[in-house]
Amino acid sequence: MDKILIARHGVSYNNTILNSSELRDQLYREMGLHLPLFYFSFNAYSQCDTLNRISNKARRMASERMTHNYGCWPQIQSYHQEIKMAIDQDDPEINNLKTLLEIPTYQESAEVIERISQNSPNTGERLKAKLDQILEHKSTFGNFIPTINFHGAGNQYHVWLFGNGKERAGLVRGDFGYSLKTGQPIGDFIWKKLGFSLELILVSVVVAFVTAIPLGLRLSRIRSTKRKNILTLPIYLLYSIPGYLIATLLIFFFANTNVVHWFPESGLYPIGYRPADHSYINNLITGLPYMILPISTYALSSFAFVAKLTANISAEELNYNYVRTALSKGLSIKQVVRKHVFKNTWIPLITIFTQILPAAVGGTLIVELIFNYPGIGKTAYDAVLNNNYPVIVAIFTISGLLTLSSYLFADVLYAFADPKIKMQR
């Protein structure tokens, strides 16, 4: 909560903003933290089930600990109300009074009340009487009696999922809450980051498929073992090189002022460029040189895998009887591969192609980190480093939705690729 306050109001206001109980309470309620966590909860009989309404964490923990130690919540509540009443009356011992709200034990509280009594005897006397009542009614037996509390729709999970009809729209409407680092709504930037990653991976996969599939089909037609080994060796070498090494080599050879500086080495736009002031086409043209190396990195990694897979599947298909039948009818091996064999490679290739959606989140992480590309993979990495939990939850939620969408998309494409597959029970 401190991070959001600083992000909204500036670091220079650190002292005044973070000490403002009004702003903290307002933000606490805005984020829905004053509500119970779920539709129901389990508590001990002696515990209070509404402590979540206290925005100050130290006071909330002290109240919970004191209730556990003494078990008489009505007396503890009366004691805290007496303290807050004295604070609201601007008692000269206001600092000590605030300290009392964060003390969970009788002995420490009595010592602070004794100091308060020196300057405010009436306040000290009333507080001491309330504190003694807690000790008189002490009973920890209720700690061993479980109770269940039902909270209905007024809980944090329900608000997070469906919203509250006011400032929160809910996850189902694209409201993921607020970033703990910047304080801005997550929906304001998460979709833009996802778009950057989808642009990168979609172009890379299309380039890889367009170049790798014809090569794989060509390799499957080669009968000479020696020639085939010579042509497949570079593919296997490229397949064995990790993506981060390919990215490093591309930067060294094509973004190095000491070798060849053809492309920028990192980022998406020039320094000082404001994408919001330009159209999508202008932004795309401006950012294209920055995308060449990241696209090449992912395309080269995908190219080797797709070419190897296509070649292996096509070579296996060439051993089937339908191929021999087609050849016996006078068709050339090139025609057989293009008209018959290629169709039977669609199913595994479709499976690979539809993985571009979930791969947009995790598959481009290394590439985005190396090139400092502002995609969703880098956003997830930064969120983990900064303990930005709302952003992490949002990214994993989007990743799950993309995975489900990719499976559905693959099933639809299977039906078009193979008539034997029907979209019905």
C-alpha positions as CSV (number, residue, x, y, z in Angstrom):
1,M,0.0,0.0,0.0
2,D,2.9,2.4,0.7
3,K,4.2,1.7,-2.9
4,I,0.9,2.7,-4.4
5,L,0.7,5.9,-2.3
6,I,4.2,6.9,-3.3
7,A,3.5,6.1,-6.9
8,R,0.3,8.2,-7.0
9,H,1.5,11.2,-5.0
10,G,5.3,11.2,-5.6
11,V,8.3,10.3,-3.5
12,S,8.8,13.8,-2.3
13,Y,5.5,13.5,-0.3
14,N,6.7,10.4,1.4
15,N,6.5,11.6,5.0
16,T,3.1,13.3,4.8
17,I,1.4,10.8,2.5
18,L,2.5,7.6,4.3
19,N,1.4,9.1,7.6
20,S,-2.0,10.2,6.4
21,S,-4.5,7.8,7.9
22,E,-7.3,9.2,5.8
23,L,-5.5,8.4,2.5
24,R,-4.4,5.0,3.8
25,D,-8.0,4.2,4.8
26,Q,-9.4,5.4,1.5
27,L,-6.9,3.3,-0.5
28,Y,-7.5,0.3,1.8
29,R,-11.2,0.4,1.1
30,E,-10.6,1.2,-2.6
31,M,-8.6,-2.0,-2.9
32,G,-11.3,-4.0,-1.1
33,L,-8.9,-5.1,1.7
34,H,-11.4,-4.2,4.4
35,L,-13.6,-7.1,3.2
36,P,-13.2,-10.8,4.2
37,L,-11.0,-12.9,1.9
38,F,-13.6,-15.4,0.8
39,Y,-17.3,-16.4,1.0
40,F,-16.7,-18.0,4.4
41,S,-14.0,-18.2,7.0
42,F,-13.0,-20.3,10.0
43,N,-12.2,-18.6,13.3
44,A,-11.8,-19.4,17.0
45,Y,-14.8,-18.6,19.0
46,S,-12.9,-15.9,21.0
47,Q,-11.6,-14.3,17.8
48,C,-13.2,-11.3,16.1
49,D,-14.1,-11.9,12.4
50,T,-14.0,-8.2,11.4
51,L,-10.4,-7.4,12.2
52,N,-9.8,-7.1,8.4
53,R,-11.5,-3.7,8.6
54,I,-8.5,-2.2,10.4
55,S,-6.2,-0.7,7.7
56,N,-3.2,-0.4,10.0
57,K,-1.4,-3.7,9.9
58,A,0.4,-3.3,13.2
59,R,-2.8,-2.4,15.0
60,R,-4.7,-5.3,13.3
61,M,-2.0,-7.8,14.3
62,A,-1.9,-6.4,17.9
63,S,-5.7,-6.8,18.2
64,E,-5.5,-10.3,16.9
65,R,-2.7,-11.2,19.3
66,M,-4.4,-9.6,22.3
67,T,-7.6,-11.5,21.6
68,H,-5.6,-14.7,21.4
69,N,-3.8,-14.0,24.7
70,Y,-6.9,-13.0,26.7
71,G,-9.9,-14.3,24.7
72,C,-12.4,-11.6,25.7
73,W,-13.1,-9.6,22.6
74,P,-15.9,-7.4,24.0
75,Q,-13.6,-6.0,26.7
76,I,-10.7,-5.6,24.2
77,Q,-13.0,-3.7,21.8
78,S,-14.2,-1.4,24.6
79,Y,-10.6,-0.7,25.6
80,H,-9.6,0.2,22.0
81,Q,-12.7,2.4,21.6
82,E,-11.6,4.3,24.7
83,I,-8.1,4.8,23.2
84,K,-9.6,6.1,19.9
85,M,-11.9,8.4,21.8
86,A,-8.9,10.0,23.6
87,I,-7.1,10.3,20.2
88,D,-10.0,12.0,18.6
89,Q,-10.1,14.5,21.5
90,D,-6.5,15.5,20.7
91,D,-5.2,14.3,24.0
92,P,-1.6,15.7,24.7
93,E,-0.4,12.0,25.0
94,I,-1.6,11.2,21.5
95,N,1.6,9.5,20.5
96,N,1.5,7.2,23.5
97,L,-2.1,6.5,22.8
98,K,-1.3,5.4,19.2
99,T,1.4,3.2,20.6
100,L,-1.2,1.5,22.9
101,L,-3.1,0.3,19.8
102,E,-0.1,-1.6,18.7
103,I,0.7,-3.4,22.0
104,P,-0.8,-6.9,22.5
105,T,0.1,-7.5,26.2
106,Y,-1.2,-6.3,29.5
107,Q,2.2,-5.6,31.1
108,E,3.5,-3.4,28.2
109,S,0.1,-1.6,28.0
110,A,0.1,-0.8,31.7
111,E,3.6,0.7,31.5
112,V,2.5,3.0,28.7
113,I,-0.7,4.0,30.5
114,E,1.4,4.9,33.6
115,R,3.4,7.4,31.4
116,I,0.1,8.8,30.0
117,S,-1.3,9.3,33.6
118,Q,1.6,11.7,34.4
119,N,0.3,14.3,31.9
120,S,-3.3,13.1,31.5
121,P,-4.5,11.5,34.7
122,N,-8.2,11.3,33.7
123,T,-7.3,9.6,30.5
124,G,-4.9,7.2,32.2
125,E,-7.4,6.3,34.8
126,R,-10.1,5.4,32.3
127,L,-7.7,3.4,30.2
128,K,-6.4,1.5,33.3
129,A,-9.9,0.6,34.2
130,K,-10.6,-0.8,30.8
131,L,-7.3,-2.6,30.7
132,D,-8.1,-4.2,34.1
133,Q,-11.4,-5.5,32.8
134,I,-9.5,-7.4,30.1
135,L,-7.5,-9.1,32.7
136,E,-10.5,-9.9,34.9
137,H,-12.4,-11.5,32.0
138,K,-9.5,-13.4,30.6
139,S,-10.6,-16.7,29.2
140,T,-8.6,-18.6,26.5
141,F,-11.0,-21.5,26.3
142,G,-12.7,-20.0,23.3
143,N,-9.4,-20.3,21.3
144,F,-10.1,-24.1,21.1
145,I,-13.7,-23.8,19.8
146,P,-13.9,-23.4,16.0
147,T,-16.6,-21.3,14.3
148,I,-17.5,-20.8,10.7
149,N,-18.6,-17.4,9.4
150,F,-20.4,-16.7,6.1
151,H,-19.8,-13.4,4.4
152,G,-21.9,-13.6,1.2
153,A,-20.8,-11.7,-1.8
154,G,-19.1,-9.0,0.2
155,N,-15.6,-10.5,0.1
156,Q,-12.3,-9.8,-1.6
157,Y,-12.5,-12.8,-3.9
158,H,-16.0,-11.9,-5.2
159,V,-14.9,-8.2,-5.7
160,W,-11.7,-9.3,-7.5
161,L,-13.6,-11.6,-9.8
162,F,-16.9,-9.8,-10.4
163,G,-16.3,-6.2,-9.1
164,N,-18.4,-4.2,-6.7
165,G,-20.5,-2.2,-9.1
166,K,-18.5,1.0,-8.4
167,E,-14.8,1.6,-8.8
168,R,-13.9,-2.1,-9.3
169,A,-15.1,-3.8,-12.5
170,G,-13.8,-7.3,-11.7
171,L,-11.5,-9.7,-13.4
172,V,-14.3,-10.9,-15.8
173,R,-14.4,-7.4,-17.2
174,G,-10.6,-7.0,-17.5
175,D,-10.0,-5.2,-14.1
176,F,-6.9,-6.7,-12.6
177,G,-6.4,-4.2,-9.8
178,Y,-3.5,-1.8,-9.3
179,S,0.3,-2.3,-9.8
180,L,2.2,-2.0,-6.5
181,K,5.1,-0.4,-8.3
182,T,3.5,2.3,-10.4
183,G,0.0,2.6,-8.7
184,Q,-1.7,2.6,-12.1
185,P,-4.5,0.2,-13.1
186,I,-2.9,-3.0,-14.5
187,G,-5.3,-3.0,-17.4
188,D,-3.9,0.3,-18.6
189,F,-0.6,-1.3,-19.6
190,I,-0.9,-5.1,-19.5
191,W,-2.7,-5.4,-22.8
192,K,-0.2,-3.2,-24.6
193,K,2.7,-5.3,-23.3
194,L,0.8,-8.4,-24.5
195,G,0.4,-6.8,-27.9
196,F,4.1,-6.2,-28.2
197,S,4.9,-9.8,-27.4
198,L,2.2,-11.2,-29.8
199,E,3.6,-9.0,-32.6
200,L,7.1,-10.4,-31.9
201,I,6.2,-14.1,-31.7
202,L,3.6,-14.1,-34.5
203,V,5.9,-12.6,-37.0
204,S,8.7,-14.9,-35.9
205,V,6.6,-18.1,-36.1
206,V,5.2,-17.1,-39.6
207,V,8.7,-16.5,-40.9
208,A,9.9,-19.8,-39.4
209,F,7.0,-21.8,-40.8
210,V,7.2,-20.2,-44.3
211,T,10.9,-21.0,-44.6
212,A,11.1,-24.3,-42.6
213,I,8.2,-26.3,-44.1
214,P,9.5,-26.2,-47.7
215,L,13.0,-27.1,-46.5
216,G,11.6,-30.0,-44.4
217,L,9.6,-31.3,-47.4
218,R,12.7,-31.0,-49.6
219,L,14.9,-33.0,-47.1
220,S,12.3,-35.8,-47.0
221,R,12.6,-36.3,-50.7
222,I,16.4,-36.7,-50.6
223,R,17.4,-40.4,-50.9
224,S,21.2,-39.9,-50.7
225,T,22.3,-40.4,-47.2
226,K,25.5,-38.4,-47.6
227,R,23.7,-35.5,-49.1
228,K,20.9,-35.6,-46.5
229,N,23.4,-35.6,-43.7
230,I,25.2,-32.6,-45.1
231,L,22.0,-30.6,-45.4
232,T,20.6,-31.7,-42.0
233,L,23.8,-31.0,-40.0
234,P,23.3,-27.2,-39.9
235,I,19.7,-27.7,-38.8
236,Y,20.7,-29.9,-35.9
237,L,23.4,-27.5,-35.0
238,L,21.0,-24.6,-35.0
239,Y,18.4,-26.7,-33.1
240,S,21.0,-27.4,-30.4
241,I,22.0,-23.7,-29.9
242,P,20.0,-22.1,-27.0
243,G,18.0,-19.0,-27.8
244,Y,20.0,-16.7,-25.5
245,L,23.3,-17.6,-27.3
246,I,21.6,-16.9,-30.7
247,A,20.6,-13.5,-29.4
248,T,24.0,-12.8,-28.0
249,L,25.7,-13.7,-31.3
250,L,23.2,-11.6,-33.3
251,I,23.9,-8.6,-31.1
252,F,27.7,-9.1,-31.4
253,F,27.7,-9.4,-35.2
254,F,24.9,-7.0,-36.2
255,A,24.5,-4.4,-33.4
256,N,28.2,-3.9,-32.6
257,T,29.9,-0.7,-33.6
258,N,33.2,-2.6,-33.8
259,V,31.8,-5.2,-36.2
260,V,28.6,-4.2,-38.0
261,H,26.0,-1.8,-36.6
262,W,23.0,-2.4,-38.8
263,F,20.4,-2.7,-36.1
264,P,19.7,-1.2,-32.6
265,E,20.8,-3.5,-29.8
266,S,17.9,-3.0,-27.4
267,G,14.5,-1.3,-26.7
268,L,11.6,-0.8,-29.1
269,Y,11.8,3.0,-29.9
270,P,14.5,5.6,-30.0
271,I,15.3,7.5,-26.8
272,G,12.8,10.4,-26.4
273,Y,10.2,8.9,-28.8
274,R,6.6,9.2,-27.6
275,P,4.4,6.4,-29.1
276,A,1.3,8.0,-27.8
277,D,1.8,11.0,-30.1
278,H,1.9,8.9,-33.3
279,S,-0.3,6.5,-35.1
280,Y,0.1,2.7,-35.0
281,I,1.6,2.6,-38.5
282,N,4.2,5.2,-37.6
283,N,5.1,3.4,-34.4
284,L,5.4,0.2,-36.3
285,I,7.7,1.7,-38.9
286,T,9.8,3.4,-36.2
287,G,10.1,0.3,-34.1
288,L,10.7,-2.1,-37.0
289,P,14.5,-1.9,-36.9
290,Y,14.4,-2.6,-33.2
291,M,12.3,-5.8,-33.8
292,I,14.6,-7.3,-36.4
293,L,17.0,-9.0,-34.1
294,P,14.4,-10.3,-31.5
295,I,12.3,-11.6,-34.4
296,S,15.4,-13.3,-35.9
297,T,16.3,-14.9,-32.6
298,Y,13.0,-16.5,-32.1
299,A,12.6,-17.3,-35.8
300,L,15.9,-19.1,-36.0
301,S,15.1,-21.2,-32.9
302,S,11.6,-22.1,-34.3
303,F,13.0,-22.7,-37.8
304,A,15.3,-25.5,-36.8
305,F,12.6,-27.3,-34.8
306,V,9.9,-26.9,-37.5
307,A,12.2,-28.0,-40.3
308,K,13.4,-31.1,-38.4
309,L,9.8,-32.0,-37.4
310,T,8.5,-31.6,-41.0
311,A,11.3,-33.6,-42.5
312,N,10.9,-36.5,-40.0
313,I,7.1,-36.7,-40.4
314,S,7.3,-36.5,-44.2
315,A,10.0,-39.2,-44.4
316,E,7.9,-41.5,-42.3
317,E,4.8,-40.8,-44.5
318,L,6.9,-41.8,-47.6
319,N,7.0,-45.4,-46.4
320,Y,3.2,-45.8,-46.5
321,N,1.4,-47.7,-49.2
322,Y,-0.5,-44.7,-50.5
323,V,2.8,-43.2,-51.5
324,R,3.8,-46.3,-53.4
325,T,0.4,-46.3,-55.1
326,A,0.7,-42.7,-56.2
327,L,4.2,-43.3,-57.5
328,S,3.0,-46.3,-59.5
329,K,0.4,-44.1,-61.2
330,G,3.2,-42.0,-62.6
331,L,3.4,-39.1,-60.2
332,S,6.8,-37.8,-59.4
333,I,8.1,-37.8,-55.8
334,K,7.8,-34.0,-55.7
335,Q,4.2,-34.2,-56.7
336,V,3.4,-36.9,-54.1
337,V,5.0,-34.9,-51.3
338,R,3.3,-31.7,-52.3
339,K,-0.2,-33.1,-52.9
340,H,-0.4,-36.0,-50.5
341,V,2.4,-36.2,-47.9
342,F,2.2,-32.5,-46.9
343,K,-1.5,-32.8,-45.9
344,N,-0.6,-35.4,-43.4
345,T,1.9,-33.1,-41.7
346,W,-0.7,-30.5,-40.9
347,I,-1.9,-31.9,-37.6
348,P,1.5,-31.7,-35.7
349,L,2.3,-28.4,-37.4
350,I,-1.1,-26.9,-36.3
351,T,-0.3,-28.0,-32.8
352,I,3.0,-26.1,-32.8
353,F,1.5,-23.1,-34.5
354,T,-1.3,-22.7,-32.0
355,Q,1.2,-22.6,-29.2
356,I,2.1,-19.0,-30.1
357,L,-0.6,-17.7,-27.8
358,P,0.7,-19.1,-24.5
359,A,4.3,-18.8,-25.7
360,A,3.7,-15.0,-25.9
361,V,3.9,-14.9,-22.1
362,G,6.7,-17.3,-21.2
363,G,8.3,-18.3,-24.5
364,T,9.8,-14.8,-25.3
365,L,11.0,-14.1,-21.7
366,I,14.8,-14.6,-22.5
367,V,14.6,-12.8,-25.8
368,E,12.8,-9.8,-24.2
369,L,15.3,-9.6,-21.3
370,I,18.4,-9.7,-23.6
371,F,17.0,-7.1,-26.0
372,N,15.2,-5.1,-23.3
373,Y,12.0,-5.5,-25.3
374,P,9.0,-4.2,-23.4
375,G,6.8,-7.3,-23.8
376,I,4.7,-9.2,-21.3
377,G,7.6,-11.6,-20.6
378,K,9.8,-8.9,-19.3
379,T,6.9,-7.4,-17.4
380,A,6.4,-10.7,-15.6
381,Y,10.1,-10.9,-14.8
382,D,10.1,-7.3,-13.4
383,A,6.9,-8.0,-11.4
384,V,8.5,-11.1,-9.7
385,L,11.6,-9.1,-8.8
386,N,9.5,-6.3,-7.3
387,N,7.0,-8.6,-5.5
388,N,4.3,-7.0,-7.6
389,Y,1.7,-9.7,-6.9
390,P,-1.3,-8.1,-8.6
391,V,0.7,-8.0,-11.9
392,I,1.9,-11.5,-11.4
393,V,-1.6,-12.8,-10.9
394,A,-2.9,-10.8,-13.9
395,I,-0.1,-12.3,-16.2
396,F,-0.7,-15.9,-15.1
397,T,-4.5,-15.4,-15.5
398,I,-3.9,-14.1,-19.1
399,S,-1.5,-17.0,-19.7
400,G,-4.2,-19.5,-18.7
401,L,-6.8,-17.9,-20.9
402,L,-4.4,-17.8,-23.8
403,T,-3.6,-21.5,-23.3
404,L,-7.3,-22.5,-23.3
405,S,-7.8,-20.3,-26.4
406,S,-5.0,-22.0,-28.2
407,Y,-6.4,-25.5,-27.5
408,L,-9.8,-24.4,-28.8
409,F,-8.2,-22.8,-31.9
410,A,-6.2,-26.0,-32.5
411,D,-9.3,-28.2,-32.3
412,V,-11.0,-25.9,-34.9
413,L,-8.1,-26.1,-37.3
414,Y,-7.9,-29.9,-36.9
415,A,-11.4,-30.2,-38.3
416,F,-10.4,-28.2,-41.3
417,A,-7.1,-30.1,-41.8
418,D,-8.6,-33.6,-41.5
419,P,-12.2,-34.3,-42.5
420,K,-12.2,-37.4,-40.3
421,I,-12.1,-35.1,-37.3
422,K,-15.6,-33.8,-36.5
423,M,-16.6,-30.9,-34.3
424,Q,-19.4,-32.9,-32.6
425,R,-19.9,-35.8,-30.2
